[in-house]
Structures are given as structure tokens and as C-alpha cells.
Amino acid sequence: MALIEWRDDFCTGIQGVDHEHRQLIEQINAIYALIDDEADKDSVIDGLGDIYGSISAHFALEEKMMERHGYDHYEQHQADHERLLDDIRDITDEFENATDLDGDKFKQKLNDWFQLHFKTHDSRLHKLTNLMSHDEIDENKLRTMIRNAKNAFLRKTG
């Protein structure tokens, strides 16, 4: 069973954002499976690096969209993005340093990490009809953004 199941209330109405959120949920669920399968630490850390890379690129694109449309809560939303990036670093550090991991507690942290931001800042952002566009981005450029963010993240945590 997946940690997070896609639900209709996750839909933003912005196709690109919904796609990125679905991918993030898949990555979180992949970590859940690794923990259940008692995978080695390096595999889990690499998966957390994938999450960090993807969410970092997602946030950059979302912030560009907010700036372009003069979103009135941009600063608060951007600050929450920074907090979330710090949180995933902390989650990774905690996992890396754990000698006796409580898998259920760890998985709950991942679940909470995703859902808190979505229920607050993203929920408000995506209800605004003037922001109902999302830049199409070249897949190669996106993969490069994700890879660069992941590599920087893994160097900091490794």
C-alpha cells in the first residue's frame, strides 16, 4: 500500500503542477517501499536526493509563475519553500544518522512534509484563477535542473 494516494483534493487545475505533484507522490511512495523492504541507507538517501531535486525544480518553476503574475503572498510562499527544502535535508540527515530507525515514524514525517505545504500555501495559490497557467518547460532543461539540485543536495548530506 502506498503512503500517499493521489486524491482529487490534490488537484490544482494546473496540469503541469498536478503532474509534478503526482511525480512527487510517486517518489515519496518509492521511499516508503524502500523502508519497508529494509533497503540499504545509500538507496534511501539517493531516493531522498531525487525528491529534493524534483521539489527544488518544482519550486523554482512555481516561484517564476508567482512572480510573473504578481502573486500577493509570494514572499510567504517562497519562505515556505525554503523551509520545506530545509526540512527534507533534516529528514535525510536524521535518516542517515539513525542507528535504530523507526520506519513508521520516518514515513509519517515524509507524509506530513508533503501534505502540510499542499494544504496551506499551495491550496491558496492554486485557487487563484489568474495563476491557472504553468510554463511548459523543455524536458532536458527540467532533468538538468533536477540533477543539479540532487547533486548539490547529496554533496551537502553525504
Phi, psi and omega per residue, in radians:
M1 nan 2.463 -3.128
A2 -1.350 2.625 3.076
L3 -1.169 -0.807 -3.127
I4 -2.159 2.159 3.040
E5 -1.712 2.416 3.085
W6 -1.119 2.299 3.124
R7 -2.186 2.715 3.141
D8 -1.025 -0.545 -3.122
D9 -1.264 -0.124 3.000
F10 -1.413 -0.307 -3.102
C11 -1.143 2.308 3.128
T12 -1.776 -0.331 -3.038
G13 1.555 -0.081 3.096
I14 -1.848 1.875 -2.984
Q15 -0.925 -0.824 -3.115
G16 -1.123 -0.704 3.132
V17 -1.181 -0.759 3.109
D18 -1.053 -0.719 3.107
H19 -1.062 -0.795 -3.141
E20 -1.140 -0.661 3.092
H21 -1.152 -0.695 3.098
R22 -1.081 -0.744 3.116
Q23 -1.095 -0.712 3.119
L24 -1.090 -0.742 3.101
I25 -1.072 -0.728 3.099
E26 -1.065 -0.711 3.139
Q27 -1.170 -0.713 3.099
I28 -1.107 -0.746 3.115
N29 -1.139 -0.538 3.083
A30 -1.160 -0.669 3.068
I31 -1.119 -0.754 3.096
Y32 -0.947 -0.814 -3.134
A33 -1.135 -0.695 3.114
L34 -1.076 -0.740 3.131
I35 -1.108 -0.799 3.129
D36 -1.084 -0.606 -3.140
D37 -1.478 0.065 -3.130
E38 0.925 0.802 3.119
A39 -1.149 2.812 3.131
D40 -1.190 2.731 -3.086
K41 -0.980 -0.710 -3.098
D42 -1.058 -0.667 3.127
S43 -1.143 -0.748 3.141
V44 -1.178 -0.759 3.130
I45 -1.096 -0.690 3.080
D46 -1.090 -0.728 3.090
G47 -1.121 -0.684 3.069
L48 -1.145 -0.597 3.044
G49 -1.111 -0.669 3.062
D50 -1.062 -0.769 3.118
I51 -1.074 -0.827 -3.131
Y52 -1.027 -0.810 -3.139
G53 -1.071 -0.792 -3.126
S54 -1.144 -0.777 -3.079
I55 -1.259 -0.582 3.085
S56 -1.088 -0.794 3.103
A57 -1.142 -0.730 3.117
H58 -1.038 -0.808 3.138
F59 -1.086 -0.715 3.133
A60 -1.060 -0.747 3.130
L61 -1.203 -0.715 3.129
E62 -1.115 -0.730 3.132
E63 -1.157 -0.635 3.073
K64 -1.082 -0.739 3.116
M65 -1.113 -0.764 -3.134
M66 -1.107 -0.763 3.124
E67 -1.091 -0.781 -3.101
R68 -1.041 -0.597 -3.089
H69 -1.731 0.127 3.112
G70 1.061 0.719 -3.121
Y71 -1.024 2.206 -2.999
D72 -1.278 -0.234 3.098
H73 -1.976 0.458 -3.072
Y74 -0.978 -0.862 -3.062
E75 -1.081 -0.750 3.123
Q76 -1.151 -0.703 -3.121
H77 -1.174 -0.754 3.124
Q78 -1.103 -0.718 3.112
A79 -1.092 -0.646 3.090
D80 -1.165 -0.642 3.059
H81 -1.041 -0.789 3.135
E82 -1.082 -0.716 3.111
R83 -1.095 -0.732 -3.141
L84 -1.142 -0.668 3.077
L85 -1.139 -0.705 3.064
D86 -1.100 -0.709 -3.127
D87 -1.098 -0.711 -3.134
I88 -1.213 -0.539 3.018
R89 -1.117 -0.788 3.138
D90 -1.096 -0.737 3.115
I91 -1.062 -0.735 3.132
T92 -1.157 -0.794 3.120
D93 -1.052 -0.743 3.135
E94 -1.078 -0.763 3.123
F95 -1.108 -0.794 -3.090
E96 -1.084 -0.615 -3.069
N97 -1.611 -0.111 -3.089
A98 -1.229 2.359 3.035
T99 -1.716 -0.493 3.106
D100 -2.364 1.616 -3.032
L101 -1.368 2.284 2.966
D102 -1.568 1.688 -3.046
G103 -0.996 -0.722 -3.129
D104 -1.140 -0.741 3.129
K105 -1.135 -0.720 3.121
F106 -1.093 -0.796 3.140
K107 -1.127 -0.640 3.106
Q108 -1.119 -0.657 3.087
K109 -1.072 -0.728 3.100
L110 -1.107 -0.740 3.119
N111 -1.075 -0.868 -3.141
D112 -1.085 -0.707 -3.139
W113 -0.986 -0.806 -3.137
F114 -1.215 -0.845 -2.935
Q115 -1.304 -0.560 -3.091
L116 -1.077 -0.872 -3.140
H117 -1.112 -0.749 -3.101
F118 -1.088 -0.724 -3.096
K119 -1.245 -0.401 -3.069
T120 -1.830 -1.471 -3.018
H121 -1.141 -0.841 -3.104
D122 -1.158 -0.623 3.137
S123 -1.036 -0.795 -3.141
R124 -1.196 -0.777 -3.111
L125 -1.007 -0.799 -2.994
H126 -1.435 -0.077 3.040
K127 -1.490 -0.173 -3.087
L128 -1.480 2.058 -3.043
T129 -1.162 -0.468 -3.137
N130 -1.285 -0.148 3.109
L131 -1.854 0.296 -3.034
M132 -1.417 0.626 3.013
S133 -2.316 2.638 -3.131
H134 -2.419 2.202 -3.118
D135 -1.013 2.354 2.953
E136 -1.298 2.423 -3.124
I137 -2.220 2.504 3.093
D138 -1.055 2.248 -3.099
E139 -1.015 -0.664 3.122
N140 -1.137 -0.701 3.110
K141 -1.120 -0.741 3.129
L142 -1.108 -0.801 3.119
R143 -1.042 -0.679 3.112
T144 -1.136 -0.757 3.106
M145 -1.030 -0.796 -3.107
I146 -1.142 -0.818 -3.122
R147 -1.073 -0.768 -3.135
N148 -1.109 -0.758 3.128
A149 -1.139 -0.734 3.130
K150 -1.094 -0.805 -3.123
N151 -1.089 -0.723 3.092
A152 -1.116 -0.707 3.131
F153 -1.102 -0.817 -3.095
L154 -1.183 -0.542 3.068
R155 -1.166 -0.614 -3.140
K156 -1.293 -0.585 -3.078
T157 -1.677 -0.276 -3.053
G158 -1.502 nan nan
